[in-house]
């Protein structure tokens, strides 16, 4: 008789104690890095010791799938809804026919009021869609600063690719200089100031300025995101406060940069990618979204990234192509409420009621 598949639950207490599961895991599918272990346990929204933090799928005694759970909260007009964000969802190709991936997602759904995923992979996204998750597509734009990764993708790693990249970079440089000058003119009177922690006096404004339904933001959440990481190295994340001429904070933005061995489904190799992950405008009379994006883009370009990524929800109504950014598909945030949760109500299923940012769930650490 063929062995059965099974989903096992790892708790916060298990993770804190460093319990090593008894299953055969030669590929270390279920292994959580020390950095991610520390981050998960430091999450300000974490529950009790018996709360699940990881799901492990097995076939007999062999580990064949994994889903980490990042504790979160969704704020609604009628109160908060507890949620889990799926993270590191993975099933090796040879085991996908067992449907253990479906079992992992359905198990996650039974554990809490709401579940979601930020930036699910091309393989995972159709599964969430088939399970009727509420889908929030965000248009992805990319501004290329160094084209070596793109040239290597299409021309290989030889001298021809390096020569082509050099020509493209030289051609792009004057255009970027022109755009930067125009951006500085557009943002005159505004400046981005790095904040090593979120100012406590601004915390009451986070909910006031949000849409009716928004993912949790607080000083504790920001400080956690700025302090922790899921990776041992090569990851930079910073918060900036946008101040006007009077020195008043009128917005914030959160930016991140990471070196990827493979970036995007286009298979760009060894790319240092900068991303705008979160923002909120606190005074719409003083600043608009286009100005926040320009400030964030200039910040990331100073970090010497290869490319800048900006993902916008549909209600942003901005076309970034005129700023030199190229449309490159979409990323998605998907959410589903349990049948008994507030989010299951039909009137709350309207996308326009939600504030969604690229850095939802574990994507802010990606």
MOFEN-V576499 format. One record per residue. N is the residue number from 0. NEAR is the number of other C-alpha atoms within 10 Angstrom. D_CENTER is the distance of its C-alpha to the mean C-alpha in Angstrom with 1 decimal. Layout:
# MOFEN-V576499
N:NEAR:D_CENTER / N:NEAR:D_CENTER
This chain:
# MOFEN-V576499
0:3:42.1 / 1:6:38.5 / 2:10:36.2 / 3:10:33.9 / 4:18:30.1 / 5:17:28.9 / 6:20:25.7 / 7:15:25.9 / 8:18:24.2 / 9:19:23.4 / 10:19:23.6 / 11:21:22.4 / 12:16:26.1 / 13:18:26.0 / 14:19:23.0 / 15:13:24.6 / 16:9:27.9 / 17:11:26.6 / 18:11:28.3 / 19:10:28.5 / 20:14:28.6 / 21:9:31.8 / 22:14:30.6 / 23:14:31.0 / 24:15:27.8 / 25:9:28.9 / 26:11:25.5 / 27:10:23.9 / 28:18:21.4 / 29:23:21.1 / 30:12:21.0 / 31:16:18.4 / 32:12:18.4 / 33:14:20.0 / 34:14:17.1 / 35:16:14.8 / 36:19:17.9 / 37:16:18.4 / 38:20:15.0 / 39:25:15.3 / 40:18:18.8 / 41:14:18.1 / 42:18:15.7 / 43:17:17.7 / 44:17:17.1 / 45:18:18.5 / 46:15:21.6 / 47:10:24.9 / 48:13:26.0 / 49:12:26.4 / 50:18:22.9 / 51:25:21.1 / 52:25:18.3 / 53:24:18.6 / 54:24:20.3 / 55:23:22.4 / 56:25:24.2 / 57:22:27.7 / 58:19:30.5 / 59:14:33.6 / 60:15:32.8 / 61:16:30.2 / 62:26:26.5 / 63:29:24.9 / 64:27:21.5 / 65:26:18.7 / 66:25:16.0 / 67:25:14.6 / 68:27:14.2 / 69:24:12.1 / 70:24:14.3 / 71:25:13.3 / 72:21:15.3 / 73:19:15.6 / 74:19:18.2 / 75:20:20.9 / 76:11:24.3 / 77:9:26.0 / 78:10:24.1 / 79:15:20.9 / 80:20:19.8 / 81:19:18.6 / 82:27:15.7 / 83:27:14.1 / 84:23:10.7 / 85:26:11.4 / 86:21:10.2 / 87:18:12.1 / 88:19:14.0 / 89:22:16.8 / 90:22:20.4 / 91:14:22.7 / 92:8:24.2 / 93:8:27.7 / 94:15:26.7 / 95:14:24.8 / 96:10:28.2 / 97:14:28.5 / 98:12:25.9 / 99:23:24.4 / 100:24:20.9 / 101:15:22.2 / 102:17:23.7 / 103:25:20.6 / 104:20:18.7 / 105:12:21.9 / 106:15:22.5 / 107:24:19.1 / 108:18:20.1 / 109:11:23.4 / 110:14:22.2 / 111:18:20.8 / 112:20:21.0 / 113:26:17.7 / 114:29:14.9 / 115:29:11.7 / 116:27:8.9 / 117:24:5.4 / 118:24:6.1 / 119:21:9.4 / 120:16:11.7 / 121:11:14.8 / 122:9:16.9 / 123:17:15.0 / 124:18:14.4 / 125:12:18.3 / 126:15:18.8 / 127:20:16.6 / 128:12:18.5 / 129:8:21.7 / 130:12:21.2 / 131:12:20.9 / 132:18:17.4 / 133:17:16.9 / 134:17:14.8 / 135:21:13.0 / 136:19:12.9 / 137:22:11.5 / 138:20:13.8 / 139:20:12.6 / 140:21:15.0 / 141:21:15.8 / 142:22:18.4 / 143:22:20.1 / 144:18:21.8 / 145:21:23.0 / 146:21:23.7 / 147:24:24.8 / 148:24:21.9 / 149:20:22.6 / 150:22:26.3 / 151:21:26.1 / 152:15:24.3 / 153:11:27.3 / 154:16:30.2 / 155:13:29.6 / 156:13:29.8 / 157:10:33.4 / 158:11:35.1 / 159:13:34.8 / 160:20:31.0 / 161:18:31.2 / 162:13:33.9 / 163:15:32.0 / 164:20:28.9 / 165:16:31.2 / 166:12:32.8 / 167:17:29.6 / 168:16:28.3 / 169:11:31.7 / 170:11:31.7 / 171:16:28.3 / 172:13:29.2 / 173:11:31.6 / 174:13:29.4 / 175:16:26.5 / 176:11:29.2 / 177:11:30.4 / 178:16:27.0 / 179:17:26.3 / 180:11:29.7 / 181:13:29.1 / 182:19:25.8 / 183:16:27.7 / 184:10:30.3 / 185:14:27.9 / 186:17:26.4 / 187:11:29.7 / 188:14:30.2 / 189:22:26.5 / 190:18:24.9 / 191:20:21.7 / 192:14:22.4 / 193:15:20.3 / 194:14:20.1 / 195:13:19.9 / 196:17:19.5 / 197:19:19.0 / 198:13:22.6 / 199:10:23.9 / 200:8:26.1 / 201:12:23.1 / 202:14:21.6 / 203:11:23.9 / 204:13:22.7 / 205:15:19.1 / 206:17:20.3 / 207:10:23.1 / 208:13:21.1 / 209:20:18.5 / 210:16:19.1 / 211:16:21.1 / 212:22:18.1 / 213:19:14.9 / 214:21:12.4 / 215:20:14.0 / 216:16:14.1 / 217:18:17.0 / 218:18:18.4 / 219:16:17.9 / 220:16:14.2 / 221:18:13.8 / 222:17:16.3 / 223:17:14.6 / 224:21:11.3 / 225:21:13.7 / 226:14:16.0 / 227:18:14.3 / 228:22:12.5 / 229:19:12.0 / 230:15:14.0 / 231:10:17.6 / 232:10:17.5 / 233:10:16.3 / 234:17:13.2 / 235:15:13.6 / 236:20:11.9 / 237:18:14.1 / 238:24:14.8 / 239:23:17.5 / 240:21:19.9 / 241:25:21.6 / 242:19:25.3 / 243:19:28.1 / 244:11:31.6 / 245:8:32.7 / 246:11:30.0 / 247:13:28.3 / 248:21:24.6 / 249:19:23.6 / 250:22:19.8 / 251:22:16.9 / 252:22:13.9 / 253:23:11.2 / 254:23:10.8 / 255:24:9.8 / 256:24:11.8 / 257:20:12.1 / 258:18:14.9 / 259:16:14.3 / 260:11:17.3 / 261:14:16.3 / 262:16:13.8 / 263:12:13.3 / 264:9:15.9 / 265:10:18.4 / 266:15:18.8 / 267:18:18.8 / 268:18:19.8 / 269:16:19.3 / 270:22:17.1 / 271:22:16.0 / 272:23:13.1 / 273:29:12.2 / 274:24:9.4 / 275:26:9.6 / 276:22:6.6 / 277:18:9.0 / 278:21:12.8 / 279:22:15.8 / 280:21:19.3 / 281:20:22.0 / 282:14:25.0 / 283:12:25.1 / 284:8:28.5 / 285:16:27.5 / 286:19:24.3 / 287:16:22.5 / 288:16:19.1 / 289:16:20.5 / 290:17:21.7 / 291:22:18.4 / 292:17:16.8 / 293:18:19.9 / 294:22:19.8 / 295:26:16.2 / 296:22:17.1 / 297:15:20.3 / 298:19:18.6 / 299:21:16.5 / 300:16:19.7 / 301:8:21.5 / 302:14:19.4 / 303:15:20.9 / 304:19:17.8 / 305:22:18.8 / 306:22:16.7 / 307:25:14.5 / 308:24:11.8 / 309:23:11.6 / 310:25:10.2 / 311:23:12.5 / 312:22:13.4 / 313:14:16.9 / 314:11:18.6 / 315:12:17.9 / 316:9:20.8 / 317:13:20.5 / 318:14:21.4 / 319:18:20.1 / 320:12:22.5 / 321:9:25.3 / 322:16:23.3 / 323:15:23.2 / 324:18:19.7 / 325:17:19.9 / 326:17:18.3 / 327:14:16.6 / 328:13:15.9 / 329:15:13.0 / 330:20:9.5 / 331:22:9.6 / 332:24:8.7 / 333:22:11.8 / 334:20:13.7 / 335:22:17.2 / 336:22:19.8 / 337:16:22.7 / 338:11:26.1 / 339:10:27.2 / 340:14:24.2 / 341:19:24.2 / 342:20:21.4 / 343:15:23.9 / 344:12:26.1 / 345:8:26.6 / 346:9:26.5 / 347:16:22.9 / 348:14:21.7 / 349:10:21.9 / 350:15:18.6 / 351:15:20.1 / 352:15:20.2 / 353:19:16.5 / 354:16:14.2 / 355:26:10.8 / 356:24:8.1 / 357:25:5.2 / 358:22:3.5 / 359:21:5.1 / 360:27:6.2 / 361:23:5.6 / 362:18:2.1 / 363:23:3.7 / 364:21:6.3 / 365:18:5.9
